[in-house]
Amino acid sequence: MADLSFYRQLSLTIEARISSLVNGHGFYTGAVDATNEARDTDVSAIAALDEPTRRRLYDHVVRQPAPVSRDEAAAALGLARQTAAFHLDRLAEESLLDVVYERRSGRAGPGAGRPAKLYRRSTKQVAVSLPDRRYELAGQLLARAVEESGATGAPVRDVLHRTAEELGTRLGGQRDANLFGVLELYGFEPRHEEGVIVLVNCPFHALAREHTETVCGMNLHLLRGVLHGLGETGLAASLAPTPGRCCVRLEPLA
């Protein structure tokens, strides 16, 4: 039971880490199936909020309990309707706001008029983290391990290692996957160095500092899975903790 309690607490730590990103930047995302294209989209969305008027409109809309019209937003911020419409539509294009159409008159049928175009907070979460961090990936693996352990009684660490390796195998086994492509996509920043591949960045950095054995073990099995999914790479993943780098490196098979 103490073992399970520890992992539940670690899951809460991850939630707090993700929450700190939300509080610091306003947005968070990090799906297991993330792509470079998705990251570019997130960067574009964040950049859209650099325009002061657009950011004011975004902040106004997300604070409202109901969807907001162009006229309402313009009046609230003292803007021309055309200016408000331009920026609201840009926010919608970046998926920061959702668009809905409603008849404000409450009437329906002929003569009820056209539905108004309204804006509300998007359900999409967006974040950009530099260096790249993948705390949600770690959270998903740990949550699955805790749930399965609670249901089956299997040791959480064993389940965590297995699920991490299964995920890695799936990532490495994707069509057209290659080692450096997968490692770069998930933020490891691989480099060739003296006959081995070192990983300059740890996507789970803050968690690894606080829970080194658990997180580095998870990471080791994740990368072993990637190698397995890729097939004959001639490499093996091993622990080689080095300050400022990922705890795992990839070495030629003996």
N, C-alpha and C positions, 0 to 999 in steps of 0.2 A: 504493500500500500504506500509506503514511503517513496518507493521508486516512482509510482504513478503520480504521486503528489508533486514530486520534483518536476516532472515533465509538464504537468498542468501549470505550475508556476512559470516554467520557461515559456510556455505558450502565452501567458499573460505578459511576460517581458517583451515578447515579439509584438503583441498588440500595442504595448506602450511605445515601442520603437516606431511602429507604423503611425501611431497617433501623433508622435512628435513630428513626423514628416508632414502630416496633415496640418498641424498647428503652425508649422514653420512656413509652409508653402501654399497651403490652401487646397492642395490636391494630392491624391496618391493613386498609383496604379502599379501593377506588377504581376501580370498573369503568367502562368507556367508556359503558355504557348506564345509569349511575346516575340515580336519580330523587330528588325531594324526599322521597317516601315512604320510600325506602331510607335516606336520611340520617336521617330521623326515627326509623327503626327502630334505626339505629346509636346515636343519642343515647340512646334508651331502654335499649339493652343496656349502654352504658357507665354510665348512671345506676343500673342494677340492682346494679352492683358497689360502689356507695357505701355499702351496708349492710355493716358490718364482718364479721358472721358469714357472710354470703353470700360475701364476698370470700375469707375464710379457706377456705370449702368449695371455692370455685372453684380457689384455689391448690393445695389438697390434691389434688383430682381430677386436675388437669392434670400433676401431678408423678408420678402413679402409672403404672407400665408396663402395667397392665391396667385394664379398667373396674371401677368401685367401686360397691358396694351402699350402700343407705341405712344399714344397720347398721354397715358398715365405716367409713363417713364419720363417723357419729355417735360411734363408739367412738374413732376417731383424734383427734377434736377435743373430746371430752368433752361432747357435746351430747345432748339427748333425741332419740330417733329421730324423733319427730313434727316437731321443729324442723328437723332435718337434711333430712327429706323435703320440707318446705315450701320451703326455700331451694333445694334441688337441683331441684325441679320448676320454680321460678321461673327458674333459670338455663337450664333446658331450654326453657322458653317463650320466652326471649329469644335462643334459638339459640346460647348460649354453651357449652352442653354438649349432646352427643348422647345419646339413650337407646337402649340395646340390651337385649334379653331373653335370658338364658342360664340353663341348668340347672347349678347349681354342683355338684350331686351326681355328675354324669357319667353318670347313668342316663337312659334314654329309655323311652317307652312308658307304659302304665298303671302308676300307682303311683309314677311318677318325680317327681311334684309339679309345681307351677306354676313356670315360669321366673322367675328373679329379675329385678327391674328394676334395671339397672345404668347408670352414667353415665360418660362419657368426654369428653375434649376435643372440641369441635366443629371441623369442618374450615372453618367460616365464619370469615372475618377481619373485624374491626370496627375502625373508627377514626373519630374526630371531630377535625378540624383547624380551628382558628380563627386567622387568616382561612382561607378555603377554599383548599386546595392540591390539585393534580391531577398529582402526580408519576408515578403509575402510567400515566396517559394518555400523558404524555411518554415514559415508558419503552417503552410498547407501540409508539409511532410510531418511536422510534429503533431498537428491536430489529428491527422489520420492514424498516426502511431498510437496516440493516447486513446482514441476511440476504439481501435482494434484491440488494444491491450485490455481495455475495460470490458470488452465483449468476450474475449477469448481467454484472458488470463495470461497470455504470452508476455514475456518481459518487454517493456517499452523499447529499450535500446535495441533489442533484436528486431523488433518490428520496424523501428526507424531505419535501421541499416538496410533491411530488405526492401522497404518501400522506396528509399533513396536510390538504391541500385536499380530497382525496376524503372523508376522515372528516368534515370540516366540512360538505361538501355533503350528506352523509348525515344529519348532525344537523339541518341547516336544512331538509331535505326531509321530515322526519318529519311525520306527520299532526298537524294543529292546532298546528304549531310557530309561534312568533312570535319576533321578534328579541330583545326584552328577556327573554322567558321562557328562551330558550336560553342567553343570556349570563349570566343569574342562576343558572341551573341548574348551569353549569360554573364558577361562582365569580368571574366577571369584575366584578361589581358595577357595571353600567352606569349612567351619569348623563348627563342632558342638560346641556350647558354651552356657552353662547355659540354656538349653532347647530350644534354637533357632539356626538357621543356619546363621552364619555371613559369609560375602564374603570379604576375606582378600585383594583381588586385584580388582581394577577398570580397566576394559579393555579400558575405555574412559578417563583415568586419566587427561591428559593435557586439553582436551576439557571441562571436568567437572569442573576443576578449573576456567576456564575462562568464562564458560557459564553454571553455576551450575543448575539453574532452568530448562533450556531447556534440557540439557543432562541427568540430573538425572530423570526428568519426562519421557523422552524416555526410559531410563533404567528400571524404575519402570514398565512401561507397557510391555516392552520386557519380563521381568521376570514373570509378571502376565500371559502373554501368555504362557510361558514355563510351568507354573503350570497347566494352563487350558489344554494344550496339553497332559500333562502326566495323567490327570484324577484326581482321588481321592487321593490327597497327604496329605490332612489334614493340609495344610499350606497356608498362605497368605503372599504376598509380601507387604512390607510397607517401607516408607522412614524412615531412622534412621541414619542421617549423623554422621560419626565418623572419626576423623582425621586418615589418613593413610589407610582407608578402603573404600569399595564400599558404596554408600549412601543407598543401599537397603539391608534389611535383611528379612529372611523368618521365620515367627512365626507360632506357632500352631493356628488354628482357635479357636476363643473363644467358 
